[in-house]
C-alpha cells in the first residue's frame, strides 16, 4: 500500500512547506502530494488555495502577487511559500511526487519541470503522479507526456469517475474517504485502475482501507500510515 504525505506531513507541520515535505520524507512516505498554483510573474508555487488568506496573514489571490511578494509572507512558523523547483530539489532521490494541478495555466510549466528532472537522470517516469479534479488538464498532460501516470480526483459519482479515468488513460482514481467502498475498489481493479484514498489519518480507518485493498492512502500523518506497512 502506497503512503502519500498530504501536502507533505500536514498534521505535523505547516502544509505545503519545505518543513512539511521534509517531515514526510523523514517518515519514509513513498510520495509527497502537493498543489501547484501560479504567481503573478508565472512561477509555479506550492499552495492549495487560490488565495493566501487561510495559510498566511496576507489576503488576496496567489496570482495577484509576484514570487518575491509571496516569499515575504509567513506561511507558518516562519516557513515561506516554496516553488515547484524548490520542492523537487528537496524530494530528489528521497521520494516520489504526486503533483496536483490547481491552476491549469501552470500545466506547461509542470510539464517543463518533469521533463527537466527526467532528463537529469535523477528521476524516472515512475517517480511522478499528476492529479487533477476533472479531465481537461489530464488529457492535455497525457498528450504531452503519455508515459507519466495520472489520476482523476473525485468527490462524487465514484463509479462514473473511475470509468472516465480509464477512458482518458489514467492509472489512478483519487477518491475521498467517505466515497470509497469495497465495491468501488473491486470495480476499479477489474477495469485496470488503482485507487488512492484521501484523507486517512485514523488507525482504524487505515486498517479498514488496507483490508479493503486500496492501493494508496493520502494522509496528514504519513508516519501513521507507514506504521501499518
Secondary structure, DSSP 8 states (H G I E B T S, - for coil): -EEEEETTTTTTSSTTSHHHHHHHHHTT-SEEEEEEEE-TTS-EEE-SSSBSTTTSS--SBGGGS-HHHHHTS--STT----BHHHHHHHHTTT-EEEEEESSGGGHHHHHHHHHHHHHHTS--GGGEEEEEESSHHHHHHHHH-TTSEEEEEESS-HHHHHHHHHHTT-SEEEEEGGG--HHHHHHHHHTT-EEEEE---SHHHHHHHHHHT-SEEEES-HHHHHTT-
